[in-house]
Amino acid sequence: PMARAPVLPALLCLAVLALAGGADARKLVGVYELKRGDFSIKMTNWGATIMSILVPDSKGNLADVVLGMDTLAEYVNDTSYFGPLNGRVAQRMARGRFVLDGKVYHTYINDGKNAIHGGKRGFSKVIWTVKEYVAGGDSPYITMYYRSFDGEQGFPGDLDVYATYQLTGPYELSIRTNATALNKATPVNFLQHVYLNLGGEGSGDILGHTLQLSASRYTPLDVEMLPSSGRVDPVAGTSYDFRTPTPIGARIRQVMGGKVYGYDINYVIDGEGMRKVAAVRDGKSGRALELWANQPAMQLYTGNFLNHTKGKGGKLYEQYGGFCLETQAYPDAVNHPEFPSVTVRPGQVYKHDMRFTFSF
């Protein structure tokens, strides 16, 4: 039987002074590898962050397809959201406020006049507790836990959160997250913010990757990247139409993600339940990716704001150096009753599942 790896690999530990201070501020942050044959990923319990995914190409050459950094200290100071799980409410929230059951809540404003990714110290900026860790074997996995407290970044109620990352098949990474509201109703929306480049991180831009999305509708965003109109429009006849495989760069100069060219847009995914969301292929390396998920929507982000951003091994990441496929609830759903609700009531469980399958 597979021997359990020690929960904290001693050599990889780093004591990080938690931003909150307090008696138990010093907790251990580590790096955890999951390996199945020549497919492996590295994670840290700082922000439940994916640090790397090693996958072969058609000639058997391994490359790391995840943008990121070399040291845990850099992840602690990261402002690009390289690889973490964002919450309690990911994506943008207008003016950082919402009303729930007649009460007004103000959350931390960290994106102009609005909140993004759960506030200044969202789930991407906290230490998660490693509950279980099996490094090898047929389906290696790590389960991390975080207790989000009542009032954290302005959100109501205590929330118990679990995230499991597992290599569930050949070149297949499954992510299962769940959250239980313990004592107050609260909005919940998690999002995995991993930047991918199927040619390998730092290998250039992703404009030549072909992308197919199971999305016939999208939510138009205003200049603040908010769905202020509440509209859900068809992609047909727009530069947002990826229903057939199309190079990401084919029409990128025709779309604005806020104030720069590029995709930073929310799609409504056709169908419901666990279903195919996206397929991406890099012709040069032969690597491809299929993403399945159970959420109603997905944000496509094409790394528009990368600009001489320090990456791994001395590399600099430039604009369009990676793409993110962020399955999620509708953005700013807390302020749009016409969108599906993101409210989780006490005793209810939020579940967000993703499956990334690589091929070559």
ZARO-562426 format. One record per residue (C-alpha): residue number from 1; residue in one letter; chain; x negated, z, y. Coordinates in nm, 4 decimals, padded with zeros to 6 digits, m for minus. Each point is the difference from the previous one (the first is absolute). Layout:
 num residu chaine        x        z        y
 NUM      a      A        X        Z        Y
...
end
This chain:
 num residu chaine        x        z        y
   1      p      A  00.0000  00.0000  00.0000
   2      m      A m00.1002 m00.0679  00.3570
   3      a      A m00.1836  00.2959  00.1514
   4      r      A  00.1455  00.0994  00.3352
   5      a      A m00.2456 m00.0483  00.2821
   6      p      A m00.0491  00.3111  00.2123
   7      v      A  00.2490 m00.0089  00.2822
   8      l      A m00.2739  00.0138  00.2650
   9      p      A m00.3044 m00.2137 m00.0813
  10      a      A m00.2574  00.2402  00.1424
  11      l      A m00.2468 m00.2545  00.1327
  12      l      A  00.2645 m00.1931  00.1862
  13      c      A  00.1488  00.2940  00.1808
  14      l      A m00.0156  00.0348  00.3706
  15      a      A  00.1259  00.2986  00.1896
  16      v      A  00.2031 m00.1346  00.2879
  17      l      A  00.1086  00.2313  00.2742
  18      a      A  00.3734 m00.0566  00.0093
  19      l      A  00.1208 m00.0840  00.3493
  20      a      A  00.2533  00.2819 m00.0033
  21      g      A m00.2560  00.2789 m00.0373
  22      g      A  00.1127  00.3277 m00.1530
  23      a      A m00.1160  00.2096 m00.2924
  24      d      A  00.0190 m00.2684 m00.2686
  25      a      A m00.1174 m00.2810  00.2264
  26      r      A m00.2971 m00.0834 m00.2195
  27      k      A  00.1262 m00.1883 m00.2996
  28      l      A m00.1788 m00.2400 m00.2264
  29      v      A  00.0283 m00.3695  00.0557
  30      g      A m00.1292 m00.2137 m00.2852
  31      v      A m00.0304 m00.3556 m00.1238
  32      y      A  00.1793 m00.0814 m00.3256
  33      e      A m00.0577 m00.3090 m00.2094
  34      l      A  00.2514 m00.1509 m00.2429
  35      k      A m00.1520 m00.2525 m00.2403
  36      r      A  00.1427 m00.2289 m00.2668
  37      g      A m00.2492 m00.2566 m00.1304
  38      d      A m00.1444 m00.1944  00.2938
  39      f      A  00.2938  00.0982  00.2238
  40      s      A m00.0495  00.3132  00.2073
  41      i      A  00.1236  00.1703  00.3141
  42      k      A m00.1338  00.2827  00.2126
  43      m      A  00.2186  00.2408  00.1918
  44      t      A m00.0354  00.3057  00.2143
  45      n      A  00.2451  00.2860  00.0444
  46      w      A m00.0559 m00.0312  00.3757
  47      g      A  00.3232 m00.1799  00.0908
  48      a      A  00.0589 m00.1110 m00.3626
  49      t      A m00.2213 m00.2933  00.0898
  50      i      A m00.0988 m00.3028 m00.2103
  51      m      A m00.3714 m00.0513  00.0756
  52      s      A m00.0759 m00.2908 m00.2318
  53      i      A  00.1404 m00.2285 m00.2690
  54      l      A m00.2538 m00.1868 m00.2120
  55      v      A  00.1355 m00.3097 m00.1704
  56      p      A m00.1753 m00.3059 m00.1563
  57      d      A  00.0433 m00.3600  00.1149
  58      s      A  00.0457 m00.3067 m00.2209
  59      k      A m00.3764 m00.0009 m00.0771
  60      g      A m00.0079  00.3724 m00.0829
  61      n      A m00.1633  00.1072  00.3270
  62      l      A  00.1199  00.3417  00.1129
  63      a      A  00.0925  00.0542  00.3633
  64      d      A  00.1574  00.2817  00.1964
  65      v      A  00.3195 m00.1466  00.1474
  66      v      A  00.0807  00.3009  00.2245
  67      l      A m00.1168  00.0356  00.3603
  68      g      A m00.1352  00.3441  00.0766
  69      m      A m00.3027  00.2098  00.0842
  70      d      A m00.3012  00.1554 m00.1710
  71      t      A  00.0436  00.3721  00.0614
  72      l      A  00.2790  00.2538 m00.0138
  73      a      A m00.0909  00.1105  00.3530
  74      e      A  00.0816 m00.3524  00.1225
  75      y      A  00.3394  00.0150 m00.1698
  76      v      A  00.0711  00.3316  00.1709
  77      n      A m00.0649 m00.1654  00.3390
  78      d      A  00.1627 m00.3346 m00.0882
  79      t      A  00.2492 m00.1516  00.2471
  80      s      A  00.0721 m00.3254 m00.1890
  81      y      A  00.1972  00.1622 m00.2856
  82      f      A m00.2369 m00.1327 m00.2682
  83      g      A  00.1841  00.0701 m00.3258
  84      p      A  00.2009  00.3216  00.0471
  85      l      A  00.3549  00.0946 m00.0902
  86      n      A  00.1847  00.0290  00.3313
  87      g      A  00.2883  00.2441  00.0586
  88      r      A  00.2114  00.2090  00.0567
  89      v      A  00.1565 m00.2970  00.1799
  90      a      A m00.2320 m00.3012 m00.0010
  91      q      A  00.0243 m00.2978  00.2336
  92      r      A  00.1103  00.0263  00.3614
  93      m      A  00.2681  00.2296  00.1376
  94      a      A  00.1373 m00.0721  00.3474
  95      r      A m00.1103  00.2659  00.2519
  96      g      A m00.0860  00.2255 m00.2945
  97      r      A  00.3537  00.1355 m00.0031
  98      f      A  00.3068 m00.0064 m00.2226
  99      v      A  00.3290  00.1795 m00.0379
 100      l      A  00.0994  00.1472 m00.3366
 101      d      A  00.3243  00.1919 m00.0574
 102      g      A  00.0457  00.0315  00.3765
 103      k      A m00.3436  00.1469  00.0669
 104      v      A m00.2704 m00.1820  00.1986
 105      y      A m00.3497  00.0025 m00.1484
 106      h      A m00.3169 m00.0963  00.1863
 107      t      A m00.2986 m00.1050 m00.2098
 108      y      A m00.3606 m00.0528  00.0988
 109      i      A m00.0464 m00.3111  00.2202
 110      n      A m00.3173 m00.1877 m00.0977
 111      d      A  00.0690 m00.3712  00.0612
 112      g      A  00.0615 m00.0638  00.3690
 113      k      A  00.3402  00.1562  00.0683
 114      n      A  00.0891  00.0100 m00.3686
 115      a      A m00.0927  00.1745 m00.3244
 116      i      A m00.1728 m00.1818 m00.2854
 117      h      A m00.0788  00.0922 m00.3621
 118      g      A  00.1269  00.3575  00.0221
 119      g      A m00.1839  00.1059  00.3162
 120      k      A m00.3560  00.0929  00.0893
 121      r      A m00.0366  00.2065 m00.3155
 122      g      A  00.2255 m00.1822 m00.2420
 123      f      A m00.0510 m00.0052 m00.3777
 124      s      A m00.3045 m00.2266  00.0497
 125      k      A m00.1840  00.2820  00.1811
 126      v      A  00.0546  00.2937 m00.2355
 127      i      A m00.1634  00.1282 m00.3170
 128      w      A  00.2108 m00.0574 m00.3110
 129      t      A m00.0297  00.2277 m00.3040
 130      v      A m00.1151 m00.1700 m00.3190
 131      k      A  00.2454  00.1129 m00.2689
 132      e      A m00.1143 m00.2172 m00.2926
 133      y      A m00.2896 m00.2384 m00.0486
 134      v      A m00.0891 m00.2080 m00.3058
 135      a      A m00.2872 m00.2364  00.0806
 136      g      A m00.0009 m00.2325 m00.3018
 137      g      A  00.1805 m00.1065 m00.3160
 138      d      A  00.2972 m00.2343 m00.0268
 139      s      A  00.1843  00.1095  00.3124
 140      p      A m00.2178  00.2105  00.2276
 141      y      A  00.1822  00.1687  00.2870
 142      i      A m00.0159  00.2478  00.2815
 143      t      A  00.2931  00.2024  00.1342
 144      m      A m00.0236  00.1516  00.3456
 145      y      A  00.2335  00.2461  00.1692
 146      y      A  00.0712  00.0884  00.3602
 147      r      A  00.2395  00.2565  00.1437
 148      s      A  00.1118 m00.1214  00.3424
 149      f      A  00.1189  00.2980  00.2000
 150      d      A  00.3075  00.0491  00.2185
 151      g      A m00.0828 m00.1209  00.3516
 152      e      A m00.3107 m00.1921 m00.1030
 153      q      A m00.0560 m00.2713  00.2636
 154      g      A  00.3567  00.0782  00.1119
 155      f      A  00.1845 m00.0725 m00.3270
 156      p      A  00.2629  00.2382 m00.1404
 157      g      A m00.0221  00.1899 m00.3272
 158      d      A m00.2537  00.0527 m00.2750
 159      l      A m00.0735 m00.3046 m00.2149
 160      d      A m00.1676 m00.0027 m00.3432
 161      v      A m00.1924 m00.3241 m00.0521
 162      y      A m00.1641 m00.1422 m00.3123
 163      a      A m00.1995 m00.3234 m00.0265
 164      t      A m00.1309 m00.1354 m00.3307
 165      y      A m00.2462 m00.2884 m00.0192
 166      q      A m00.0385 m00.1413 m00.3507
 167      l      A m00.1646 m00.2977 m00.1683
 168      t      A  00.3021 m00.0865 m00.2122
 169      g      A m00.1201 m00.3275 m00.1508
 170      p      A m00.2789 m00.2552  00.0150
 171      y      A m00.0786 m00.0427  00.3714
 172      e      A  00.3180  00.1842  00.0917
 173      l      A  00.0210  00.2887  00.2485
 174      s      A  00.3293  00.1889  00.0172
 175      i      A  00.0787  00.2397  00.2831
 176      r      A  00.2898  00.2405 m00.0380
 177      t      A  00.0967  00.2266  00.2861
 178      n      A  00.2838  00.2472  00.0313
 179      a      A  00.1058  00.2560  00.2558
 180      t      A  00.2545  00.2802 m00.0241
 181      a      A  00.1573  00.1534  00.3109
 182      l      A  00.0039  00.3746 m00.0605
 183      n      A  00.2118  00.1533  00.2762
 184      k      A  00.0946 m00.2474  00.2782
 185      a      A  00.1033 m00.3623  00.0214
 186      t      A m00.2887 m00.2188  00.1153
 187      p      A m00.0862 m00.3665  00.0357
 188      v      A m00.2589 m00.1207 m00.2543
 189      n      A m00.1853 m00.3311 m00.0201
 190      f      A m00.3383 m00.0368 m00.1733
 191      l      A m00.2253 m00.3014  00.0196
 192      q      A m00.3290 m00.0875 m00.1718
 193      h      A m00.2302 m00.1479  00.2657
 194      v      A m00.2678 m00.1655 m00.2158
 195      y      A m00.1716 m00.3051  00.1529
 196      l      A m00.0808 m00.2679 m00.2578
 197      n      A m00.2234 m00.3063 m00.0050
 198      l      A  00.0070 m00.1742 m00.3368
 199      g      A m00.3316 m00.1697  00.0771
 200      g      A m00.1545  00.3457  00.0278
 201      e      A m00.0121  00.2346  00.2977
 202      g      A m00.2185 m00.1331  00.2812
 203      s      A m00.0018 m00.3537 m00.1472
 204      g      A  00.1714 m00.1587  00.3012
 205      d      A  00.3636 m00.0461  00.1009
 206      i      A  00.3111 m00.0196 m00.2164
 207      l      A  00.1544 m00.2992  00.1826
 208      g      A m00.0553 m00.2255 m00.3034
 209      h      A  00.1749  00.2376 m00.2439
 210      t      A  00.3390 m00.1384 m00.1017
 211      l      A  00.2892  00.2438  00.0302
 212      q      A  00.3468 m00.0073 m00.1497
 213      l      A  00.2616  00.2589  00.0957
 214      s      A  00.3357  00.0755 m00.1639
 215      a      A  00.1502  00.0247  00.3470
 216      s      A  00.2619 m00.2244  00.1576
 217      r      A  00.0577  00.2341  00.2979
 218      y      A m00.2081  00.1971  00.2472
 219      t      A  00.0528  00.2456  00.2851
 220      p      A m00.1227 m00.1458  00.3325
 221      l      A m00.2223  00.2442  00.1903
 222      d      A m00.0426  00.0358  00.3761
 223      v      A m00.3299  00.0224  00.1902
 224      e      A m00.0271  00.3714 m00.0940
 225      m      A  00.0373 m00.1029 m00.3671
 226      l      A  00.3440  00.1629 m00.0233
 227      p      A  00.3153 m00.1602 m00.1502
 228      s      A  00.1840  00.0846  00.3227
 229      s      A  00.2659 m00.2722 m00.0387
 230      g      A  00.0984  00.1289 m00.3453
 231      r      A  00.0266 m00.3621 m00.1117
 232      v      A m00.0798 m00.1258 m00.3487
 233      d      A m00.0700 m00.3747  00.0233
 234      p      A m00.0611 m00.2728 m00.2583
 235      v      A m00.3639 m00.1107 m00.0390
 236      a      A  00.1117 m00.3616 m00.0505
 237      g      A m00.1413 m00.2247  00.2698
 238      t      A m00.2403  00.2678  00.1337
 239      s      A m00.3723  00.0654 m00.0360
 240      y      A  00.0975  00.3093 m00.2050
 241      d      A  00.1172 m00.2054 m00.2984
 242      f      A m00.2181  00.0665 m00.3050
 243      r      A  00.2657 m00.0700 m00.2635
 244      t      A m00.2298 m00.2687 m00.1411
 245      p      A m00.3754  00.0619 m00.0333
 246      t      A m00.1566 m00.0696  00.3399
 247      p      A m00.3468  00.0715  00.1414
 248      i      A  00.0151  00.3159  00.2130
 249      g      A m00.1783 m00.1850  00.2795
 250      a      A  00.2242 m00.3097  00.0001
 251      r      A  00.2175  00.1229  00.2899
 252      i      A m00.1757  00.3194  00.1086
 253      r      A m00.0581 m00.1328  00.3538
 254      q      A  00.3762 m00.0341  00.0401
 255      v      A  00.0760  00.3690 m00.0526
 256      m      A m00.0836  00.3068  00.2059
 257      g      A m00.0536  00.3444 m00.1473
 258      g      A  00.0627  00.1856  00.3232
 259      k      A m00.2541 m00.1353  00.2479
 260      v      A m00.2249 m00.1922 m00.2410
 261      y      A  00.0442 m00.2977 m00.2305
 262      g      A  00.0730  00.0909 m00.3597
 263      y      A  00.2625  00.1402 m00.2335
 264      d      A  00.1154  00.3581  00.0493
 265      i      A  00.3599 m00.0404 m00.1034
 266      n      A  00.2567  00.1609 m00.2265
 267      y      A  00.1691 m00.2035 m00.2733
 268      v      A  00.3195  00.0900 m00.1811
 269      i      A m00.0785 m00.0521 m00.3686
 270      d      A  00.2622 m00.1874 m00.2017
 271      g      A  00.1738  00.1931 m00.2776
 272      e      A m00.0364  00.3690 m00.0746
 273      g      A m00.1724  00.2378 m00.2411
 274      m      A m00.3450 m00.0702 m00.1387
 275      r      A m00.0521 m00.3712  00.0625
 276      k      A m00.2639 m00.2526  00.1001
 277      v      A m00.0800  00.0300  00.3700
 278      a      A m00.3053 m00.2184  00.0565
 279      a      A m00.2578 m00.2246 m00.1659
 280      v      A m00.3365 m00.0779  00.1604
 281      r      A m00.2766 m00.2321 m00.1200
 282      d      A m00.3518 m00.0710  00.1175
 283      g      A m00.0906 m00.3481 m00.1200
 284      k      A m00.3739  00.0461  00.0527
 285      s      A m00.0462  00.3012 m00.2284
 286      g      A  00.3014 m00.0694 m00.2211
 287      r      A  00.1224  00.3576  00.0493
 288      a      A  00.3727  00.0509  00.0348
 289      l      A  00.2263  00.2981  00.0561
 290      e      A  00.3650  00.0653 m00.0715
 291      l      A  00.1752  00.2954  00.1630
 292      w      A  00.3206  00.1544 m00.1307
 293      a      A  00.1817  00.2873  00.1713
 294      n      A  00.3353  00.1757  00.0286
 295      q      A  00.0312  00.0230  00.3809
 296      p      A  00.2381 m00.2047  00.2176
 297      a      A m00.2661 m00.1403  00.2318
 298      m      A m00.3679 m00.0854  00.0472
 299      q      A m00.2272 m00.0228  00.3028
 300      l      A m00.2468 m00.2902 m00.0080
 301      y      A m00.3092  00.0786  00.2075
 302      t      A m00.2922 m00.2425  00.0263
 303      g      A m00.2692  00.2261  00.1458
 304      n      A  00.0636 m00.1259  00.3535
 305      f      A m00.1764  00.2934  00.1645
 306      l      A m00.3177 m00.0029 m00.2104
 307      n      A m00.2808 m00.0775  00.2462
 308      h      A m00.3623  00.0731 m00.0959
 309      t      A  00.1524  00.2890 m00.1976
 310      k      A m00.2688  00.1834 m00.1991
 311      g      A  00.0594 m00.0512 m00.3714
 312      k      A m00.1928  00.0540 m00.3232
 313      g      A m00.3738 m00.0555 m00.0442
 314      g      A m00.0667 m00.0842  00.3637
 315      k      A  00.2622 m00.2760  00.0039
 316      l      A  00.2227 m00.0518  00.3039
 317      y      A  00.3633 m00.0949 m00.0502
 318      e      A  00.1412 m00.2585  00.2392
 319      q      A  00.3551 m00.1054  00.0869
 320      y      A  00.1951 m00.1173 m00.3097
 321      g      A m00.2682  00.1538 m00.2261
 322      g      A  00.2710  00.1508 m00.2228
 323      f      A  00.3742  00.0092 m00.0576
 324      c      A  00.2427  00.2853 m00.0689
 325      l      A  00.3227 m00.0252 m00.2018
 326      e      A  00.1719  00.3241  00.1014
 327      t      A  00.3199  00.0578 m00.1966
 328      q      A  00.2252  00.2305  00.1972
 329      a      A  00.3428  00.0813  00.1387
 330      y      A  00.1185 m00.1941  00.3061
 331      p      A m00.2169  00.0976  00.2994
 332      d      A  00.1511  00.2474  00.2493
 333      a      A  00.2976  00.0391 m00.2344
 334      v      A  00.0533  00.3501  00.1439
 335      n      A  00.1161 m00.1634  00.3250
 336      h      A  00.1989 m00.2848 m00.1561
 337      p      A  00.3181  00.1054 m00.1822
 338      e      A  00.0449 m00.3669 m00.0983
 339      f      A m00.3144  00.0224 m00.2199
 340      p      A  00.0002  00.1736 m00.3412
 341      s      A m00.0385  00.3765  00.0487
 342      v      A m00.3345  00.1743 m00.0572
 343      t      A  00.1503  00.3503  00.0022
 344      v      A m00.0841  00.2206 m00.2991
 345      r      A  00.2201  00.3100 m00.0334
 346      p      A m00.1026  00.3290 m00.1621
 347      g      A m00.0312 m00.0455 m00.3764
 348      q      A m00.0079 m00.3796  00.0314
 349      v      A m00.3078 m00.1922 m00.1098
 350      y      A m00.1589 m00.2960  00.1781
 351      k      A m00.1748 m00.2390 m00.2408
 352      h      A m00.2341 m00.2826  00.0981
 353      d      A m00.1687 m00.1965 m00.2789
 354      m      A m00.2496 m00.2867  00.0272
 355      r      A m00.1881 m00.2096 m00.2537
 356      f      A m00.3012 m00.2156  00.0873
 357      t      A m00.0964 m00.2442 m00.2779
 358      f      A m00.3214 m00.1983  00.0409
 359      s      A m00.0916 m00.3179 m00.1867
 360      f      A m00.2811 m00.2536  00.0164
end
